[in-house]
Amino acid sequence: MIWVNGVLAESGAATVSVLDHGLTTGDGVFETVKAVDGQPFAVRRHLDRLTRSARGLGLPDPDQEAVRAGVAEVLAANPMPLGRVRITYTGGIAPLGSERGTDPTTLVVAVGTAKPRPDTTAVVTVPWRRNEHSAVAGLKTTSYAENVVALAVAHRAGASESLFANTAGQLCEGTGSNVFVVLDGRLLTPPLASGCLAGITRQLVLDWTGAEEAELPFEVLERAEEIFLTSTLRDVQAVTRVDDRQLDGPGPVTLKAMALFAERSAETSEP
């Protein structure tokens, strides 16, 4: 069952127009929310970021109460132990070009099953750069073609994620994750000015572990003592291979972050 503009429908009957601006130009924003046994995690934070992303694209603010209702209805209609809730908000029906139309926006909430992530993973680096000066830098938009290409490269290399530098040659982010490194015993992550997404899990790890933001050269991946990824479905996941470099792990700092995140996130669904 999928929720489209306030109506819950079977997946085969849940449709949007082929002229939707989210389809024709990628004019939309989205959020992915983890749900455990039907309980979504950090919805307030996700909806606040959805609103920030919409404003960044010049879309009207989404109706947060409507989104909450859609999430609740979808989860009730699709029981599962671990779910990936996808909230998509687009510019609605528009002409076949970059300009927007006058029709209402489109709001879709769907859910799919997810698997618990392993404690460790491998990543690769890719030559393409995130543009930290882009008009959409830091916005969670539906324009994900660059991520699709980079993630396919990772999968061909037996990895689960690709990591990007930005145009300044600094470490930025993954296709769908933030990255933390341990350097000289300090837990560090790129600042938002690097062009990375303001990840929900990233911020919680910063709040709960005392990690610091720092501009980091992309080459830090060659000498970091520990590396881990954060995202909605990864939580905290240790990296044990970067390209051809093998790392022991999870290391002590990563293990502490993993345990702390698991403990704190179990205490409340709205951290």
Order of alpha helices (4+ residues) and beta strands (2+ residues): beta-beta-alpha-beta-beta-alpha-alpha-beta-beta-beta-alpha-beta-beta-beta-beta-alpha-beta-beta-beta-beta-alpha
